[in-house]
Amino acid sequence: DKFNATLHDAMALIIITFQTCAGMWINAFIVLVLCVAWVKKKSFNTNEKILLFLGCDRFWFLCITWVYSIFSIIYPWCFYVHPIPQIFAAIQSFLNSSNLWVSACLCFFYCVKIANFRHNFFIYLKLKIDRMVPWLVLGSLLLSLVVCILVYDITNEAHCNNFNSTTLGNFWKLSIRMDEHFFPIFFISGFGFATAFMAVIFSALPLLFSLWRHKRKMQTNSVKNLSIDAHEKAMKSILSFFLIYSINFMCLVLTLIYATKNENPVTYLILVLQYIFPAVHSLTLIFSNPKLEKALLRTLSCVKCKACTR
């Protein structure tokens, strides 16, 4: 049993490490390309600002979760020392919450900027969206900070209430009732996940409808295929983002359901899918952005040429 558990932990660590390295490389590439373009042009458009922040946020989220996974498998006793578990829980909550909310802000920005509706309120949003985005991102950070503080306080209180006076130093009692003490965290996290997912739905679906309607008009008017292809590419990008975000939302909900189940195979599968989200969605953003796509293809061609010369 001990050998099987060790082998299982080793396989989980290898898979998580591979996914984390891939996701960190993809998001670091986005940040690097945007920073280089910023230095050259000395200007940033709104889309690039959101992508830059999202890339930084996901890079550190993957980094922290990777460190957490390593310590939880190799040095599990560290999470019974105050205040290591509280700090990890708070930082992960902040980065995960800001990741979800900024992703929703990006989808909302695309909807307002690309979609074409004649309603007065929508026209007003289209004119003011560039000024609204910094405030939306700031609001996402403040909301994530509130969640971070609440998570730290709740986990700290849970550990303090379950402190075992017979233990030595700052070690905590192992038998913590997750379902009793961490219910407020489940409620706060679930409410935040659901709200961000609803924001994505109300942004992605109108955008897809507008792109589909505009594509139908161009086909009936015999417009050039190049414009139709651009609209089809935009529709595929938005649809892929919506599907990826939906899968991630279901994984987050399942994480809350199976949080009290120890050594459950479903929890490992959910964690693997959660680690995939920052990498796959960032890769989708690269191929939907001409500047990032050209930079990636140029980088891959350079690497291929160097490999061939060797």
C-alpha positions as CSV (number, residue, x, y, z in Angstrom):
1,D,0.0,0.0,0.0
2,K,2.8,2.4,0.8
3,F,4.6,1.6,-2.4
4,N,1.4,2.2,-4.4
5,A,0.7,5.4,-2.6
6,T,4.3,6.6,-3.3
7,L,4.0,5.6,-7.0
8,H,0.7,7.4,-7.2
9,D,2.1,10.6,-5.7
10,A,5.1,10.5,-8.0
11,M,2.9,10.1,-11.1
12,A,0.7,13.0,-9.9
13,L,3.7,15.2,-9.3
14,I,5.2,14.5,-12.8
15,I,1.9,15.3,-14.5
16,I,1.3,18.5,-12.5
17,T,5.0,19.6,-13.1
18,F,4.6,19.1,-16.8
19,Q,1.4,21.0,-17.0
20,T,2.7,23.8,-14.8
21,C,5.9,24.2,-16.8
22,A,3.9,24.3,-20.1
23,G,1.4,26.8,-18.6
24,M,4.1,29.0,-17.1
25,W,6.0,29.1,-20.4
26,I,3.0,30.0,-22.4
27,N,2.0,32.9,-20.1
28,A,5.6,34.1,-19.7
29,F,5.7,34.2,-23.5
30,I,2.6,36.4,-23.6
31,V,4.0,38.8,-21.0
32,L,7.4,39.0,-22.8
33,V,5.9,39.7,-26.2
34,L,3.6,42.4,-24.9
35,C,6.4,44.0,-22.8
36,V,8.7,44.1,-25.9
37,A,5.9,45.7,-28.0
38,W,5.3,48.2,-25.2
39,V,9.0,49.2,-25.1
40,K,9.0,49.6,-28.9
41,K,5.7,51.5,-29.3
42,K,5.6,53.1,-25.8
43,S,1.9,52.6,-25.8
44,F,-0.6,49.9,-24.8
45,N,-4.1,49.3,-26.1
46,T,-6.8,48.1,-23.7
47,N,-6.8,44.5,-25.0
48,E,-3.0,44.2,-24.4
49,K,-3.4,45.6,-20.9
50,I,-5.8,42.9,-20.0
51,L,-3.7,40.2,-21.6
52,L,-0.6,41.4,-19.8
53,F,-2.3,41.3,-16.4
54,L,-3.9,37.9,-17.1
55,G,-0.5,36.5,-18.2
56,C,1.2,37.7,-15.0
57,D,-1.7,36.5,-12.8
58,R,-1.7,33.0,-14.4
59,F,2.1,32.7,-14.3
60,W,2.1,33.3,-10.5
61,F,-1.0,31.1,-10.0
62,L,0.7,28.2,-11.6
63,C,3.9,28.8,-9.8
64,I,2.2,28.9,-6.4
65,T,0.1,25.9,-7.0
66,W,3.1,23.9,-8.2
67,V,5.0,24.8,-5.0
68,Y,1.9,23.8,-3.0
69,S,1.7,20.4,-4.9
70,I,5.4,19.7,-4.3
71,F,5.3,20.5,-0.6
72,S,2.0,18.6,-0.1
73,I,3.4,15.5,-1.6
74,I,7.1,15.6,-0.5
75,Y,6.8,17.6,2.8
76,P,3.2,17.2,3.9
77,W,4.1,18.0,7.6
78,C,4.8,21.7,6.5
79,F,1.1,22.3,6.2
80,Y,0.6,21.6,9.9
81,V,2.9,24.5,10.9
82,H,1.3,27.9,11.5
83,P,0.8,30.0,9.3
84,I,1.9,28.1,6.2
85,P,-1.5,26.5,5.2
86,Q,-3.3,29.9,5.8
87,I,-0.8,31.8,3.6
88,F,-1.0,29.2,0.8
89,A,-4.8,29.1,0.9
90,A,-5.1,32.9,0.9
91,I,-2.6,33.4,-2.0
92,Q,-4.2,30.7,-4.1
93,S,-7.7,32.1,-3.5
94,F,-6.5,35.6,-4.5
95,L,-4.8,34.5,-7.7
96,N,-7.6,32.0,-8.7
97,S,-10.3,34.6,-8.1
98,S,-8.5,37.4,-10.0
99,N,-7.8,34.9,-12.8
100,L,-11.5,34.1,-13.2
101,W,-12.7,37.7,-12.9
102,V,-10.1,39.2,-15.3
103,S,-11.0,36.5,-17.8
104,A,-14.6,37.5,-17.5
105,C,-13.5,41.2,-18.0
106,L,-11.7,40.1,-21.2
107,C,-14.8,38.4,-22.5
108,F,-16.9,41.4,-21.7
109,F,-14.4,43.7,-23.4
110,Y,-14.5,41.5,-26.6
111,C,-18.3,41.5,-26.5
112,V,-18.6,45.3,-26.3
113,K,-15.8,46.0,-28.7
114,I,-16.7,43.5,-31.4
115,A,-20.4,42.9,-31.2
116,N,-22.7,45.2,-33.2
117,F,-26.0,46.1,-31.5
118,R,-28.0,49.3,-32.0
119,H,-29.2,49.7,-28.5
120,N,-28.3,53.1,-26.9
121,F,-26.9,51.5,-23.8
122,F,-24.6,49.2,-25.8
123,I,-23.4,52.2,-28.0
124,Y,-22.6,54.0,-24.7
125,L,-20.6,51.0,-23.5
126,K,-18.7,50.8,-26.8
127,L,-17.7,54.5,-26.4
128,K,-16.7,54.2,-22.7
129,I,-15.2,50.6,-22.6
130,D,-11.6,51.7,-22.8
131,R,-12.0,53.9,-19.7
132,M,-14.1,51.2,-18.0
133,V,-11.6,48.4,-18.3
134,P,-9.0,49.7,-15.8
135,W,-11.8,50.1,-13.2
136,L,-13.2,46.6,-13.9
137,V,-9.7,45.1,-13.4
138,L,-9.2,47.2,-10.2
139,G,-12.6,46.0,-9.0
140,S,-11.6,42.4,-9.7
141,L,-8.5,42.8,-7.7
142,L,-10.3,44.4,-4.8
143,L,-12.9,41.6,-4.8
144,S,-10.2,39.0,-5.0
145,L,-8.4,40.7,-2.1
146,V,-11.5,40.5,0.0
147,V,-11.9,36.8,-0.7
148,C,-8.2,36.4,0.2
149,I,-8.6,38.0,3.6
150,L,-11.8,36.0,4.3
151,V,-10.1,32.8,3.4
152,Y,-7.1,33.5,5.6
153,D,-9.3,34.4,8.6
154,I,-11.5,31.3,8.2
155,T,-8.6,28.9,7.8
156,N,-6.8,30.5,10.7
157,E,-9.8,30.2,12.9
158,A,-10.4,26.6,11.8
159,H,-6.8,25.6,12.7
160,C,-6.9,27.5,16.0
161,N,-10.1,25.8,17.0
162,N,-8.6,22.4,16.3
163,F,-5.3,23.1,17.9
164,N,-4.1,20.1,19.9
165,S,-2.4,21.1,23.2
166,T,-0.5,17.9,23.3
167,T,1.5,18.6,20.2
168,L,4.9,20.2,20.2
169,G,5.7,23.7,19.0
170,N,3.4,25.1,16.3
171,F,2.1,21.7,14.9
172,W,-1.6,21.5,14.4
173,K,-4.0,18.7,15.0
174,L,-4.5,16.6,11.9
175,S,-8.2,15.8,12.3
176,I,-9.8,19.0,11.0
177,R,-13.5,18.9,10.2
178,M,-13.5,20.5,6.7
179,D,-17.3,20.4,6.3
180,E,-17.9,22.3,9.6
181,H,-15.2,25.0,9.6
182,F,-14.7,25.6,5.8
183,F,-18.3,25.9,4.8
184,P,-18.0,29.8,4.6
185,I,-15.1,29.3,2.2
186,F,-17.2,27.0,0.0
187,F,-20.1,29.4,0.0
188,I,-17.9,32.5,-0.9
189,S,-15.9,30.6,-3.5
190,G,-19.0,29.1,-5.1
191,F,-20.8,32.4,-5.2
192,G,-17.7,34.0,-6.8
193,F,-17.3,31.2,-9.4
194,A,-21.0,31.4,-10.3
195,T,-21.0,35.2,-10.7
196,A,-18.0,35.2,-12.9
197,F,-19.4,32.4,-15.0
198,M,-22.7,34.3,-15.5
199,A,-20.7,37.3,-16.6
200,V,-19.0,35.1,-19.2
201,I,-22.3,33.7,-20.4
202,F,-23.9,37.1,-20.8
203,S,-20.8,38.3,-22.7
204,A,-20.0,35.3,-24.9
205,L,-23.5,34.4,-26.1
206,P,-24.4,37.9,-27.4
207,L,-21.0,38.2,-29.1
208,L,-21.5,34.8,-30.8
209,F,-25.0,35.8,-32.0
210,S,-23.7,39.2,-33.3
211,L,-20.8,37.5,-35.2
212,W,-23.1,34.8,-36.6
213,R,-25.6,37.4,-37.8
214,H,-23.0,39.6,-39.3
215,K,-21.5,36.6,-41.1
216,R,-24.9,35.7,-42.6
217,K,-25.3,39.3,-43.9
218,M,-21.9,39.2,-45.6
219,Q,-22.6,35.9,-47.2
220,T,-25.9,37.2,-48.6
221,N,-24.2,40.3,-49.9
222,S,-21.3,38.3,-51.5
223,V,-18.6,40.0,-49.4
224,K,-15.0,38.8,-49.8
225,N,-14.2,35.5,-48.2
226,L,-11.3,37.1,-46.2
227,S,-13.8,39.0,-44.0
228,I,-15.9,35.9,-43.6
229,D,-12.9,33.9,-42.5
230,A,-12.0,36.6,-40.0
231,H,-15.5,36.4,-38.5
232,E,-15.4,32.6,-38.4
233,K,-12.0,32.7,-36.6
234,A,-13.4,35.1,-34.1
235,M,-16.4,32.9,-33.5
236,K,-14.3,29.8,-33.0
237,S,-12.1,31.7,-30.5
238,I,-15.0,32.9,-28.4
239,L,-16.7,29.5,-28.6
240,S,-13.5,27.7,-27.5
241,F,-13.1,30.2,-24.6
242,F,-16.7,29.6,-23.5
243,L,-16.3,25.8,-23.6
244,I,-12.9,26.0,-21.7
245,Y,-14.4,28.4,-19.1
246,S,-17.4,26.1,-18.7
247,I,-15.3,23.0,-18.1
248,N,-13.2,25.0,-15.6
249,F,-16.3,26.2,-13.8
250,M,-17.6,22.6,-13.5
251,C,-14.2,21.5,-12.1
252,L,-14.2,24.3,-9.6
253,V,-17.7,23.3,-8.4
254,L,-16.6,19.6,-8.2
255,T,-13.6,20.7,-6.2
256,L,-15.9,22.2,-3.6
257,I,-18.0,19.0,-3.6
258,Y,-15.1,16.6,-3.2
259,A,-13.0,18.8,-0.9
260,T,-13.9,16.7,2.1
261,K,-13.1,13.4,0.3
262,N,-9.5,12.4,1.1
263,E,-7.5,10.3,-1.4
264,N,-10.4,10.3,-4.0
265,P,-9.3,9.6,-7.6
266,V,-11.8,12.2,-8.8
267,T,-10.0,15.0,-6.9
268,Y,-6.8,14.3,-8.8
269,L,-8.6,14.3,-12.2
270,I,-10.3,17.6,-11.2
271,L,-6.9,19.2,-10.2
272,V,-5.4,18.1,-13.5
273,L,-8.2,19.7,-15.5
274,Q,-7.8,22.9,-13.4
275,Y,-4.1,23.1,-14.1
276,I,-4.8,22.7,-17.8
277,F,-7.2,25.8,-17.9
278,P,-4.5,28.6,-17.6
279,A,-2.4,27.0,-20.3
280,V,-5.1,26.0,-22.8
281,H,-6.9,29.3,-22.5
282,S,-3.7,31.3,-22.8
283,L,-2.8,29.3,-25.9
284,T,-6.2,30.1,-27.4
285,L,-5.6,33.8,-26.7
286,I,-2.3,33.6,-28.5
287,F,-3.8,32.1,-31.7
288,S,-6.7,34.6,-31.6
289,N,-4.2,37.6,-31.4
290,P,-2.3,38.2,-34.7
291,K,0.7,39.8,-32.9
292,L,1.1,37.0,-30.4
293,E,0.5,34.3,-33.1
294,K,3.2,35.8,-35.4
295,A,5.6,36.0,-32.5
296,L,5.0,32.4,-31.5
297,L,5.4,31.1,-35.0
298,R,8.6,33.1,-35.4
299,T,9.9,31.7,-32.2
300,L,9.1,28.1,-33.1
301,S,10.7,28.5,-36.5
302,C,13.9,29.9,-34.9
303,V,14.0,27.0,-32.5
304,K,13.4,24.5,-35.4
305,C,16.2,26.1,-37.5
306,K,18.6,25.9,-34.5
307,A,17.7,22.3,-34.0
308,C,18.3,21.5,-37.7
309,T,21.7,23.2,-37.7
310,R,22.8,21.1,-34.8
